[in-house]
Amino acid sequence: MLLAAGRSAEGLALLDRAIAAIDEPGVGFYLPEIYRLRGECLLALGRGNMDEARKAFAAARDIAIRQGAVIFERRAEASLGEITNIRTIR
């Protein structure tokens, strides 16, 4: 909601707190989506964050694969594809 409202920095801070609150790495059904949204917030803050956003998308994909969460895996792969297209256009 914060990202859609143009409040990317606030959204990023909220997502980072959610990630920090997770006790075990890779645990949590929505963890891949949290990482994917973190990447989207980073991109919304500026293209200078592309590398960090790519890492967030890759983490989302990798966690989704480990969890067997195909929908979240596909969403993360789509975000990775979009960031690759952005780099190609530059």
N, CA, C and O atoms as a CHARMM CRD file, in Angstrom:
* protein
*
  360
    1    1 MET  N      0.82700  -1.18800   0.00000 PROA 1      0.00000
    2    1 MET  CA     0.00000   0.00000   0.00000 PROA 1      0.00000
    3    1 MET  C      0.87600   1.25800   0.00000 PROA 1      0.00000
    4    1 MET  O      0.59800   2.22600  -0.70700 PROA 1      0.00000
    5    2 LEU  N      1.92600   1.21900   0.80000 PROA 2      0.00000
    6    2 LEU  CA     2.79500   2.39400   0.85000 PROA 2      0.00000
    7    2 LEU  C      3.49300   2.62400  -0.49100 PROA 2      0.00000
    8    2 LEU  O      3.64000   3.76600  -0.92600 PROA 2      0.00000
    9    3 LEU  N      3.91600   1.55500  -1.13700 PROA 3      0.00000
   10    3 LEU  CA     4.55400   1.67100  -2.44800 PROA 3      0.00000
   11    3 LEU  C      3.58300   2.28800  -3.45600 PROA 3      0.00000
   12    3 LEU  O      3.95000   3.19800  -4.19900 PROA 3      0.00000
   13    4 ALA  N      2.35600   1.79700  -3.47800 PROA 4      0.00000
   14    4 ALA  CA     1.34300   2.31400  -4.39800 PROA 4      0.00000
   15    4 ALA  C      1.00600   3.77200  -4.10600 PROA 4      0.00000
   16    4 ALA  O      0.61900   4.51900  -5.00400 PROA 4      0.00000
   17    5 ALA  N      1.15600   4.17300  -2.84000 PROA 5      0.00000
   18    5 ALA  CA     0.86100   5.55000  -2.44700 PROA 5      0.00000
   19    5 ALA  C      2.05200   6.48000  -2.66200 PROA 5      0.00000
   20    5 ALA  O      1.99600   7.65600  -2.30400 PROA 5      0.00000
   21    6 GLY  N      3.13600   5.94900  -3.24900 PROA 6      0.00000
   22    6 GLY  CA     4.30700   6.78200  -3.50000 PROA 6      0.00000
   23    6 GLY  C      5.16200   7.00200  -2.27200 PROA 6      0.00000
   24    6 GLY  O      5.97600   7.92400  -2.23500 PROA 6      0.00000
   25    7 ARG  N      4.98600   6.16300  -1.26500 PROA 7      0.00000
   26    7 ARG  CA     5.74200   6.30100  -0.01500 PROA 7      0.00000
   27    7 ARG  C      6.71800   5.13000   0.11400 PROA 7      0.00000
   28    7 ARG  O      6.67500   4.36300   1.07600 PROA 7      0.00000
   29    8 SER  N      7.59600   5.01700  -0.88200 PROA 8      0.00000
   30    8 SER  CA     8.51100   3.88600  -1.00000 PROA 8      0.00000
   31    8 SER  C      9.46900   3.75600   0.17400 PROA 8      0.00000
   32    8 SER  O      9.73900   2.64500   0.63200 PROA 8      0.00000
   33    9 ALA  N      9.97900   4.86400   0.66200 PROA 9      0.00000
   34    9 ALA  CA    10.93300   4.81800   1.77600 PROA 9      0.00000
   35    9 ALA  C     10.26400   4.23400   3.02100 PROA 9      0.00000
   36    9 ALA  O     10.86600   3.43400   3.73700 PROA 9      0.00000
   37   10 GLU  N      9.03100   4.63400   3.27300 PROA 10     0.00000
   38   10 GLU  CA     8.30600   4.08800   4.42500 PROA 10     0.00000
   39   10 GLU  C      8.02700   2.59500   4.23400 PROA 10     0.00000
   40   10 GLU  O      8.14000   1.80600   5.17200 PROA 10     0.00000
   41   11 GLY  N      7.66500   2.22200   3.01500 PROA 11     0.00000
   42   11 GLY  CA     7.42200   0.81500   2.71400 PROA 11     0.00000
   43   11 GLY  C      8.67600  -0.01700   2.90700 PROA 11     0.00000
   44   11 GLY  O      8.62100  -1.11400   3.46200 PROA 11     0.00000
   45   12 LEU  N      9.80900   0.50500   2.44900 PROA 12     0.00000
   46   12 LEU  CA    11.08000  -0.19300   2.59700 PROA 12     0.00000
   47   12 LEU  C     11.41700  -0.38700   4.07100 PROA 12     0.00000
   48   12 LEU  O     11.84200  -1.47200   4.46900 PROA 12     0.00000
   49   13 ALA  N     11.23300   0.63900   4.87700 PROA 13     0.00000
   50   13 ALA  CA    11.51600   0.53500   6.31100 PROA 13     0.00000
   51   13 ALA  C     10.63100  -0.52200   6.96100 PROA 13     0.00000
   52   13 ALA  O     11.10300  -1.29700   7.79300 PROA 13     0.00000
   53   14 LEU  N      9.37300  -0.56100   6.59500 PROA 14     0.00000
   54   14 LEU  CA     8.44300  -1.54800   7.15200 PROA 14     0.00000
   55   14 LEU  C      8.85000  -2.96800   6.75200 PROA 14     0.00000
   56   14 LEU  O      8.83000  -3.87500   7.58300 PROA 14     0.00000
   57   15 LEU  N      9.21700  -3.16100   5.49200 PROA 15     0.00000
   58   15 LEU  CA     9.63900  -4.47600   5.01300 PROA 15     0.00000
   59   15 LEU  C     10.93600  -4.92200   5.68800 PROA 15     0.00000
   60   15 LEU  O     11.08500  -6.09500   6.03200 PROA 15     0.00000
   61   16 ASP  N     11.87200  -3.99500   5.87700 PROA 16     0.00000
   62   16 ASP  CA    13.12000  -4.33900   6.55600 PROA 16     0.00000
   63   16 ASP  C     12.87000  -4.76400   8.00500 PROA 16     0.00000
   64   16 ASP  O     13.53300  -5.66700   8.51500 PROA 16     0.00000
   65   17 ARG  N     11.91800  -4.11400   8.65800 PROA 17     0.00000
   66   17 ARG  CA    11.55900  -4.52300  10.03700 PROA 17     0.00000
   67   17 ARG  C     10.94100  -5.91300  10.03500 PROA 17     0.00000
   68   17 ARG  O     11.21100  -6.71100  10.93200 PROA 17     0.00000
   69   18 ALA  N     10.11900  -6.21100   9.04100 PROA 18     0.00000
   70   18 ALA  CA     9.49600  -7.53500   8.95700 PROA 18     0.00000
   71   18 ALA  C     10.55500  -8.61500   8.74800 PROA 18     0.00000
   72   18 ALA  O     10.49000  -9.67800   9.36700 PROA 18     0.00000
   73   19 ILE  N     11.52500  -8.34800   7.88100 PROA 19     0.00000
   74   19 ILE  CA    12.60100  -9.30800   7.62800 PROA 19     0.00000
   75   19 ILE  C     13.42300  -9.51400   8.89300 PROA 19     0.00000
   76   19 ILE  O     13.77100 -10.64600   9.23000 PROA 19     0.00000
   77   20 ALA  N     13.73300  -8.43800   9.58900 PROA 20     0.00000
   78   20 ALA  CA    14.54000  -8.52900  10.81500 PROA 20     0.00000
   79   20 ALA  C     13.82000  -9.29200  11.92200 PROA 20     0.00000
   80   20 ALA  O     14.46400  -9.86700  12.79900 PROA 20     0.00000
   81   21 ALA  N     12.49800  -9.30000  11.88800 PROA 21     0.00000
   82   21 ALA  CA    11.72300  -9.95400  12.94400 PROA 21     0.00000
   83   21 ALA  C     11.63300 -11.46800  12.76200 PROA 21     0.00000
   84   21 ALA  O     11.18400 -12.17300  13.66500 PROA 21     0.00000
   85   22 ILE  N     12.05000 -11.96600  11.62000 PROA 22     0.00000
   86   22 ILE  CA    11.95900 -13.40100  11.35600 PROA 22     0.00000
   87   22 ILE  C     13.11900 -14.09500  12.04900 PROA 22     0.00000
   88   22 ILE  O     14.28100 -13.73700  11.85400 PROA 22     0.00000
   89   23 ASP  N     12.79200 -15.09000  12.86000 PROA 23     0.00000
   90   23 ASP  CA    13.79200 -15.77200  13.66900 PROA 23     0.00000
   91   23 ASP  C     14.69500 -16.70700  12.87500 PROA 23     0.00000
   92   23 ASP  O     15.89600 -16.76900  13.13600 PROA 23     0.00000
   93   24 GLU  N     14.14200 -17.42900  11.91700 PROA 24     0.00000
   94   24 GLU  CA    14.91200 -18.38900  11.13500 PROA 24     0.00000
   95   24 GLU  C     14.92400 -17.96300   9.67600 PROA 24     0.00000
   96   24 GLU  O     13.88700 -17.59300   9.12500 PROA 24     0.00000
   97   25 PRO  N     16.10300 -18.01400   9.04400 PROA 25     0.00000
   98   25 PRO  CA    16.15500 -17.65900   7.62100 PROA 25     0.00000
   99   25 PRO  C     15.28500 -18.59500   6.78900 PROA 25     0.00000
  100   25 PRO  O     15.29200 -19.81000   6.98800 PROA 25     0.00000
  101   26 GLY  N     14.54200 -18.01800   5.86100 PROA 26     0.00000
  102   26 GLY  CA    13.74200 -18.82600   4.94800 PROA 26     0.00000
  103   26 GLY  C     12.42700 -19.30600   5.52200 PROA 26     0.00000
  104   26 GLY  O     11.70400 -20.04600   4.85500 PROA 26     0.00000
  105   27 VAL  N     12.09500 -18.90400   6.74100 PROA 27     0.00000
  106   27 VAL  CA    10.85000 -19.33900   7.36600 PROA 27     0.00000
  107   27 VAL  C      9.81200 -18.24400   7.19600 PROA 27     0.00000
  108   27 VAL  O     10.11500 -17.06200   7.36200 PROA 27     0.00000
  109   28 GLY  N      8.62900 -18.62300   6.87600 PROA 28     0.00000
  110   28 GLY  CA     7.55200 -17.65200   6.69500 PROA 28     0.00000
  111   28 GLY  C      7.01100 -17.73600   5.29200 PROA 28     0.00000
  112   28 GLY  O      7.73900 -17.53500   4.32000 PROA 28     0.00000
  113   29 PHE  N      5.75100 -18.03000   5.18900 PROA 29     0.00000
  114   29 PHE  CA     5.14000 -18.25700   3.88600 PROA 29     0.00000
  115   29 PHE  C      5.26300 -17.04900   2.96600 PROA 29     0.00000
  116   29 PHE  O      5.48300 -17.21500   1.76700 PROA 29     0.00000
  117   30 TYR  N      5.12800 -15.85200   3.49400 PROA 30     0.00000
  118   30 TYR  CA     5.15900 -14.65600   2.65400 PROA 30     0.00000
  119   30 TYR  C      6.54900 -14.03100   2.54100 PROA 30     0.00000
  120   30 TYR  O      6.69500 -12.95900   1.95400 PROA 30     0.00000
  121   31 LEU  N      7.55200 -14.67700   3.08700 PROA 31     0.00000
  122   31 LEU  CA     8.90500 -14.12500   3.03500 PROA 31     0.00000
  123   31 LEU  C      9.37600 -13.83100   1.60400 PROA 31     0.00000
  124   31 LEU  O      9.96400 -12.77300   1.38000 PROA 31     0.00000
  125   32 PRO  N      9.14600 -14.71300   0.63300 PROA 32     0.00000
  126   32 PRO  CA     9.56400 -14.36100  -0.73300 PROA 32     0.00000
  127   32 PRO  C      8.90500 -13.07400  -1.23400 PROA 32     0.00000
  128   32 PRO  O      9.54600 -12.26000  -1.89900 PROA 32     0.00000
  129   33 GLU  N      7.64400 -12.90000  -0.91600 PROA 33     0.00000
  130   33 GLU  CA     6.93400 -11.69200  -1.37100 PROA 33     0.00000
  131   33 GLU  C      7.45100 -10.46100  -0.64000 PROA 33     0.00000
  132   33 GLU  O      7.50700  -9.38000  -1.22600 PROA 33     0.00000
  133   34 ILE  N      7.82500 -10.59900   0.60800 PROA 34     0.00000
  134   34 ILE  CA     8.39700  -9.47500   1.35000 PROA 34     0.00000
  135   34 ILE  C      9.70100  -9.02400   0.68200 PROA 34     0.00000
  136   34 ILE  O      9.93200  -7.82800   0.50300 PROA 34     0.00000
  137   35 TYR  N     10.54800  -9.99000   0.31800 PROA 35     0.00000
  138   35 TYR  CA    11.78800  -9.63300  -0.37100 PROA 35     0.00000
  139   35 TYR  C     11.50900  -9.02400  -1.74600 PROA 35     0.00000
  140   35 TYR  O     12.18300  -8.07500  -2.14700 PROA 35     0.00000
  141   36 ARG  N     10.53500  -9.55400  -2.46300 PROA 36     0.00000
  142   36 ARG  CA    10.21500  -9.00800  -3.78100 PROA 36     0.00000
  143   36 ARG  C      9.72600  -7.56500  -3.66400 PROA 36     0.00000
  144   36 ARG  O     10.12900  -6.70000  -4.44200 PROA 36     0.00000
  145   37 LEU  N      8.85900  -7.31600  -2.68900 PROA 37     0.00000
  146   37 LEU  CA     8.35900  -5.95300  -2.48300 PROA 37     0.00000
  147   37 LEU  C      9.47600  -5.01700  -2.03500 PROA 37     0.00000
  148   37 LEU  O      9.47200  -3.83400  -2.37500 PROA 37     0.00000
  149   38 ARG  N     10.42700  -5.54400  -1.27600 PROA 38     0.00000
  150   38 ARG  CA    11.58800  -4.74500  -0.88200 PROA 38     0.00000
  151   38 ARG  C     12.33000  -4.27500  -2.13400 PROA 38     0.00000
  152   38 ARG  O     12.72700  -3.11400  -2.23000 PROA 38     0.00000
  153   39 GLY  N     12.51300  -5.18300  -3.08900 PROA 39     0.00000
  154   39 GLY  CA    13.15700  -4.81900  -4.34500 PROA 39     0.00000
  155   39 GLY  C     12.37300  -3.76800  -5.10800 PROA 39     0.00000
  156   39 GLY  O     12.95900  -2.84900  -5.68000 PROA 39     0.00000
  157   40 GLU  N     11.05300  -3.89600  -5.12300 PROA 40     0.00000
  158   40 GLU  CA    10.21000  -2.89800  -5.80400 PROA 40     0.00000
  159   40 GLU  C     10.34600  -1.52800  -5.14500 PROA 40     0.00000
  160   40 GLU  O     10.41400  -0.51100  -5.83500 PROA 40     0.00000
  161   41 CYS  N     10.38500  -1.50000  -3.82400 PROA 41     0.00000
  162   41 CYS  CA    10.56300  -0.22600  -3.11100 PROA 41     0.00000
  163   41 CYS  C     11.92000   0.38400  -3.44100 PROA 41     0.00000
  164   41 CYS  O     12.02400   1.59100  -3.66200 PROA 41     0.00000
  165   42 LEU  N     12.95400  -0.44300  -3.47400 PROA 42     0.00000
  166   42 LEU  CA    14.28700   0.05600  -3.80200 PROA 42     0.00000
  167   42 LEU  C     14.30700   0.67800  -5.19800 PROA 42     0.00000
  168   42 LEU  O     14.88700   1.74500  -5.39800 PROA 42     0.00000
  169   43 LEU  N     13.67700   0.01400  -6.15500 PROA 43     0.00000
  170   43 LEU  CA    13.62200   0.57000  -7.51200 PROA 43     0.00000
  171   43 LEU  C     12.84600   1.87800  -7.55100 PROA 43     0.00000
  172   43 LEU  O     13.21800   2.81000  -8.26500 PROA 43     0.00000
  173   44 ALA  N     11.77000   1.94100  -6.78100 PROA 44     0.00000
  174   44 ALA  CA    10.96000   3.16500  -6.75500 PROA 44     0.00000
  175   44 ALA  C     11.74500   4.33400  -6.16500 PROA 44     0.00000
  176   44 ALA  O     11.47000   5.49200  -6.48100 PROA 44     0.00000
  177   45 LEU  N     12.71700   4.03400  -5.31100 PROA 45     0.00000
  178   45 LEU  CA    13.53200   5.08700  -4.70900 PROA 45     0.00000
  179   45 LEU  C     14.60500   5.60100  -5.65800 PROA 45     0.00000
  180   45 LEU  O     15.15700   6.68100  -5.44500 PROA 45     0.00000
  181   46 GLY  N     14.90500   4.84100  -6.69900 PROA 46     0.00000
  182   46 GLY  CA    15.86900   5.32300  -7.68600 PROA 46     0.00000
  183   46 GLY  C     16.63500   4.19200  -8.33200 PROA 46     0.00000
  184   46 GLY  O     16.81900   3.12800  -7.74100 PROA 46     0.00000
  185   47 ARG  N     17.07800   4.43400  -9.54900 PROA 47     0.00000
  186   47 ARG  CA    17.79500   3.41000 -10.31800 PROA 47     0.00000
  187   47 ARG  C     19.16000   3.09400  -9.72400 PROA 47     0.00000
  188   47 ARG  O     19.76500   2.08000 -10.07400 PROA 47     0.00000
  189   48 GLY  N     19.64400   3.93200  -8.84700 PROA 48     0.00000
  190   48 GLY  CA    20.91600   3.66100  -8.17100 PROA 48     0.00000
  191   48 GLY  C     20.83400   2.46000  -7.24600 PROA 48     0.00000
  192   48 GLY  O     21.85400   1.97500  -6.75700 PROA 48     0.00000
  193   49 ASN  N     19.63500   1.98400  -7.00800 PROA 49     0.00000
  194   49 ASN  CA    19.41900   0.83600  -6.12700 PROA 49     0.00000
  195   49 ASN  C     19.21500  -0.46700  -6.89900 PROA 49     0.00000
  196   49 ASN  O     18.75900  -1.45800  -6.33000 PROA 49     0.00000
  197   50 MET  N     19.54500  -0.47200  -8.17600 PROA 50     0.00000
  198   50 MET  CA    19.25600  -1.64200  -9.01400 PROA 50     0.00000
  199   50 MET  C     19.95500  -2.91200  -8.53200 PROA 50     0.00000
  200   50 MET  O     19.35300  -3.98500  -8.53300 PROA 50     0.00000
  201   51 ASP  N     21.20200  -2.80100  -8.12500 PROA 51     0.00000
  202   51 ASP  CA    21.91900  -4.00200  -7.68000 PROA 51     0.00000
  203   51 ASP  C     21.29600  -4.57800  -6.42000 PROA 51     0.00000
  204   51 ASP  O     21.11900  -5.79000  -6.30300 PROA 51     0.00000
  205   52 GLU  N     20.96500  -3.70900  -5.48400 PROA 52     0.00000
  206   52 GLU  CA    20.33900  -4.17700  -4.24100 PROA 52     0.00000
  207   52 GLU  C     18.94400  -4.74100  -4.51800 PROA 52     0.00000
  208   52 GLU  O     18.53600  -5.72300  -3.89800 PROA 52     0.00000
  209   53 ALA  N     18.22000  -4.12700  -5.44100 PROA 53     0.00000
  210   53 ALA  CA    16.89200  -4.63200  -5.81700 PROA 53     0.00000
  211   53 ALA  C     17.01700  -6.01200  -6.46200 PROA 53     0.00000
  212   53 ALA  O     16.22900  -6.91100  -6.17000 PROA 53     0.00000
  213   54 ARG  N     18.01100  -6.17600  -7.34200 PROA 54     0.00000
  214   54 ARG  CA    18.22700  -7.47000  -7.98300 PROA 54     0.00000
  215   54 ARG  C     18.51100  -8.54300  -6.94300 PROA 54     0.00000
  216   54 ARG  O     18.01700  -9.66500  -7.05200 PROA 54     0.00000
  217   55 LYS  N     19.30700  -8.19900  -5.93400 PROA 55     0.00000
  218   55 LYS  CA    19.60400  -9.15400  -4.86100 PROA 55     0.00000
  219   55 LYS  C     18.34000  -9.52300  -4.08900 PROA 55     0.00000
  220   55 LYS  O     18.16000 -10.68000  -3.70700 PROA 55     0.00000
  221   56 ALA  N     17.47100  -8.55100  -3.86200 PROA 56     0.00000
  222   56 ALA  CA    16.21400  -8.81800  -3.15100 PROA 56     0.00000
  223   56 ALA  C     15.32100  -9.73500  -3.98600 PROA 56     0.00000
  224   56 ALA  O     14.70300 -10.65300  -3.44600 PROA 56     0.00000
  225   57 PHE  N     15.24800  -9.49300  -5.29900 PROA 57     0.00000
  226   57 PHE  CA    14.44800 -10.34700  -6.17100 PROA 57     0.00000
  227   57 PHE  C     15.01600 -11.76400  -6.22000 PROA 57     0.00000
  228   57 PHE  O     14.26500 -12.74000  -6.20400 PROA 57     0.00000
  229   58 ALA  N     16.35000 -11.87300  -6.28100 PROA 58     0.00000
  230   58 ALA  CA    16.97800 -13.19800  -6.30800 PROA 58     0.00000
  231   58 ALA  C     16.73500 -13.93900  -4.99300 PROA 58     0.00000
  232   58 ALA  O     16.48500 -15.14400  -4.99500 PROA 58     0.00000
  233   59 ALA  N     16.80800 -13.21800  -3.87300 PROA 59     0.00000
  234   59 ALA  CA    16.52200 -13.84100  -2.57200 PROA 59     0.00000
  235   59 ALA  C     15.08000 -14.32200  -2.53600 PROA 59     0.00000
  236   59 ALA  O     14.79800 -15.41200  -2.03900 PROA 59     0.00000
  237   60 ALA  N     14.16900 -13.51300  -3.06100 PROA 60     0.00000
  238   60 ALA  CA    12.75400 -13.89900  -3.10500 PROA 60     0.00000
  239   60 ALA  C     12.57900 -15.18100  -3.90600 PROA 60     0.00000
  240   60 ALA  O     11.87600 -16.09600  -3.47800 PROA 60     0.00000
  241   61 ARG  N     13.22000 -15.24500  -5.06800 PROA 61     0.00000
  242   61 ARG  CA    13.12400 -16.44200  -5.90800 PROA 61     0.00000
  243   61 ARG  C     13.71000 -17.66500  -5.20100 PROA 61     0.00000
  244   61 ARG  O     13.09900 -18.73400  -5.19500 PROA 61     0.00000
  245   62 ASP  N     14.88100 -17.50700  -4.61400 PROA 62     0.00000
  246   62 ASP  CA    15.55500 -18.63600  -3.96500 PROA 62     0.00000
  247   62 ASP  C     14.75600 -19.17300  -2.77500 PROA 62     0.00000
  248   62 ASP  O     14.64400 -20.38600  -2.59600 PROA 62     0.00000
  249   63 ILE  N     14.21000 -18.28100  -1.97500 PROA 63     0.00000
  250   63 ILE  CA    13.39700 -18.70400  -0.82300 PROA 63     0.00000
  251   63 ILE  C     12.13100 -19.40100  -1.31500 PROA 63     0.00000
  252   63 ILE  O     11.73100 -20.43200  -0.77300 PROA 63     0.00000
  253   64 ALA  N     11.51000 -18.83700  -2.33900 PROA 64     0.00000
  254   64 ALA  CA    10.29100 -19.44500  -2.88600 PROA 64     0.00000
  255   64 ALA  C     10.56800 -20.84800  -3.41400 PROA 64     0.00000
  256   64 ALA  O      9.75300 -21.75300  -3.23400 PROA 64     0.00000
  257   65 ILE  N     11.70700 -21.02900  -4.06000 PROA 65     0.00000
  258   65 ILE  CA    12.07300 -22.36300  -4.55900 PROA 65     0.00000
  259   65 ILE  C     12.21900 -23.32900  -3.39300 PROA 65     0.00000
  260   65 ILE  O     11.69400 -24.44100  -3.44100 PROA 65     0.00000
  261   66 ARG  N     12.92800 -22.91500  -2.34400 PROA 66     0.00000
  262   66 ARG  CA    13.10700 -23.78400  -1.17000 PROA 66     0.00000
  263   66 ARG  C     11.77400 -24.13300  -0.52000 PROA 66     0.00000
  264   66 ARG  O     11.58700 -25.24200  -0.02100 PROA 66     0.00000
  265   67 GLN  N     10.85500 -23.18000  -0.53200 PROA 67     0.00000
  266   67 GLN  CA     9.55000 -23.39600   0.09400 PROA 67     0.00000
  267   67 GLN  C      8.57900 -24.14200  -0.82300 PROA 67     0.00000
  268   67 GLN  O      7.54000 -24.62000  -0.36800 PROA 67     0.00000
  269   68 GLY  N      8.91000 -24.24100  -2.09900 PROA 68     0.00000
  270   68 GLY  CA     7.98300 -24.84000  -3.04300 PROA 68     0.00000
  271   68 GLY  C      6.80600 -23.93000  -3.35300 PROA 68     0.00000
  272   68 GLY  O      5.73700 -24.39800  -3.74300 PROA 68     0.00000
  273   69 ALA  N      7.00400 -22.63500  -3.17800 PROA 69     0.00000
  274   69 ALA  CA     5.95600 -21.62900  -3.39200 PROA 69     0.00000
  275   69 ALA  C      6.05500 -21.13100  -4.83800 PROA 69     0.00000
  276   69 ALA  O      6.67400 -20.10200  -5.10900 PROA 69     0.00000
  277   70 VAL  N      5.44300 -21.86400  -5.74800 PROA 70     0.00000
  278   70 VAL  CA     5.58600 -21.60600  -7.18100 PROA 70     0.00000
  279   70 VAL  C      5.09100 -20.21400  -7.56700 PROA 70     0.00000
  280   70 VAL  O      5.72700 -19.53500  -8.37300 PROA 70     0.00000
  281   71 ILE  N      3.98900 -19.79300  -7.01500 PROA 71     0.00000
  282   71 ILE  CA     3.43600 -18.46600  -7.36200 PROA 71     0.00000
  283   71 ILE  C      4.44000 -17.37200  -7.00700 PROA 71     0.00000
  284   71 ILE  O      4.70300 -16.47900  -7.81400 PROA 71     0.00000
  285   72 PHE  N      4.99800 -17.44300  -5.80000 PROA 72     0.00000
  286   72 PHE  CA     5.96400 -16.42000  -5.38600 PROA 72     0.00000
  287   72 PHE  C      7.26000 -16.53700  -6.18600 PROA 72     0.00000
  288   72 PHE  O      7.90900 -15.53000  -6.46700 PROA 72     0.00000
  289   73 GLU  N      7.63500 -17.75000  -6.55100 PROA 73     0.00000
  290   73 GLU  CA     8.81400 -17.94600  -7.39700 PROA 73     0.00000
  291   73 GLU  C      8.60900 -17.24400  -8.73800 PROA 73     0.00000
  292   73 GLU  O      9.50300 -16.54500  -9.21500 PROA 73     0.00000
  293   74 ARG  N      7.45200 -17.42300  -9.33700 PROA 74     0.00000
  294   74 ARG  CA     7.16900 -16.80700 -10.64400 PROA 74     0.00000
  295   74 ARG  C      7.13700 -15.28100 -10.54300 PROA 74     0.00000
  296   74 ARG  O      7.62200 -14.58200 -11.43300 PROA 74     0.00000
  297   75 ARG  N      6.56200 -14.77300  -9.45300 PROA 75     0.00000
  298   75 ARG  CA     6.51800 -13.31200  -9.27600 PROA 75     0.00000
  299   75 ARG  C      7.93700 -12.75200  -9.15800 PROA 75     0.00000
  300   75 ARG  O      8.25600 -11.71600  -9.74200 PROA 75     0.00000
  301   76 ALA  N      8.77700 -13.44500  -8.40300 PROA 76     0.00000
  302   76 ALA  CA    10.16500 -12.99600  -8.23800 PROA 76     0.00000
  303   76 ALA  C     10.91100 -13.06900  -9.56900 PROA 76     0.00000
  304   76 ALA  O     11.67200 -12.16100  -9.90300 PROA 76     0.00000
  305   77 GLU  N     10.69700 -14.13800 -10.32500 PROA 77     0.00000
  306   77 GLU  CA    11.34000 -14.27000 -11.63100 PROA 77     0.00000
  307   77 GLU  C     10.87900 -13.16200 -12.58500 PROA 77     0.00000
  308   77 GLU  O     11.67100 -12.64700 -13.37400 PROA 77     0.00000
  309   78 ALA  N      9.61600 -12.80800 -12.50800 PROA 78     0.00000
  310   78 ALA  CA     9.10600 -11.71400 -13.34900 PROA 78     0.00000
  311   78 ALA  C      9.79300 -10.40100 -12.97600 PROA 78     0.00000
  312   78 ALA  O     10.16600  -9.62200 -13.85300 PROA 78     0.00000
  313   79 SER  N      9.95700 -10.15900 -11.68800 PROA 79     0.00000
  314   79 SER  CA    10.64400  -8.93800 -11.25100 PROA 79     0.00000
  315   79 SER  C     12.09700  -8.94500 -11.68300 PROA 79     0.00000
  316   79 SER  O     12.62400  -7.91200 -12.09400 PROA 79     0.00000
  317   80 LEU  N     12.75800 -10.10400 -11.59500 PROA 80     0.00000
  318   80 LEU  CA    14.13800 -10.21300 -12.08500 PROA 80     0.00000
  319   80 LEU  C     14.20000  -9.93800 -13.58500 PROA 80     0.00000
  320   80 LEU  O     15.12200  -9.27700 -14.06200 PROA 80     0.00000
  321   81 GLY  N     13.22000 -10.44400 -14.32400 PROA 81     0.00000
  322   81 GLY  CA    13.16900 -10.19200 -15.75900 PROA 81     0.00000
  323   81 GLY  C     12.99100  -8.72200 -16.08100 PROA 81     0.00000
  324   81 GLY  O     13.60200  -8.20400 -17.01600 PROA 81     0.00000
  325   82 GLU  N     12.16400  -8.05900 -15.31600 PROA 82     0.00000
  326   82 GLU  CA    11.93200  -6.63100 -15.54700 PROA 82     0.00000
  327   82 GLU  C     13.19600  -5.81900 -15.27900 PROA 82     0.00000
  328   82 GLU  O     13.52200  -4.90100 -16.03200 PROA 82     0.00000
  329   83 ILE  N     13.90200  -6.15900 -14.21000 PROA 83     0.00000
  330   83 ILE  CA    15.12000  -5.40500 -13.90100 PROA 83     0.00000
  331   83 ILE  C     16.19500  -5.65700 -14.96700 PROA 83     0.00000
  332   83 ILE  O     16.99500  -4.76900 -15.26200 PROA 83     0.00000
  333   84 THR  N     16.21200  -6.84100 -15.53300 PROA 84     0.00000
  334   84 THR  CA    17.13400  -7.14300 -16.62600 PROA 84     0.00000
  335   84 THR  C     16.78300  -6.29600 -17.84400 PROA 84     0.00000
  336   84 THR  O     17.67500  -5.78300 -18.52000 PROA 84     0.00000
  337   85 ASN  N     15.49900  -6.14900 -18.12500 PROA 85     0.00000
  338   85 ASN  CA    15.06400  -5.29800 -19.24600 PROA 85     0.00000
  339   85 ASN  C     15.44000  -3.84700 -19.02000 PROA 85     0.00000
  340   85 ASN  O     15.83200  -3.16000 -19.96400 PROA 85     0.00000
  341   86 ILE  N     15.33200  -3.36800 -17.80100 PROA 86     0.00000
  342   86 ILE  CA    15.71200  -1.98100 -17.48700 PROA 86     0.00000
  343   86 ILE  C     17.19300  -1.77000 -17.76500 PROA 86     0.00000
  344   86 ILE  O     17.58800  -0.75700 -18.34400 PROA 86     0.00000
  345   87 ARG  N     18.01500  -2.74300 -17.34400 PROA 87     0.00000
  346   87 ARG  CA    19.45100  -2.62300 -17.57400 PROA 87     0.00000
  347   87 ARG  C     19.78600  -2.65400 -19.05700 PROA 87     0.00000
  348   87 ARG  O     20.70200  -1.95800 -19.49500 PROA 87     0.00000
  349   88 THR  N     19.06400  -3.44500 -19.83400 PROA 88     0.00000
  350   88 THR  CA    19.30900  -3.56600 -21.26100 PROA 88     0.00000
  351   88 THR  C     18.96900  -2.26000 -21.97300 PROA 88     0.00000
  352   88 THR  O     19.65700  -1.86300 -22.91300 PROA 88     0.00000
  353   89 ILE  N     17.91500  -1.59800 -21.52400 PROA 89     0.00000
  354   89 ILE  CA    17.45900  -0.34800 -22.14600 PROA 89     0.00000
  355   89 ILE  C     18.45300   0.77800 -21.88800 PROA 89     0.00000
  356   89 ILE  O     18.65500   1.63300 -22.75000 PROA 89     0.00000
  357   90 ARG  N     19.07800   0.78700 -20.70500 PROA 90     0.00000
  358   90 ARG  CA    19.99900   1.87000 -20.35400 PROA 90     0.00000
  359   90 ARG  C     21.12000   1.97300 -21.27400 PROA 90     0.00000
  360   90 ARG  O     21.97900   2.83900 -21.10600 PROA 90     0.00000
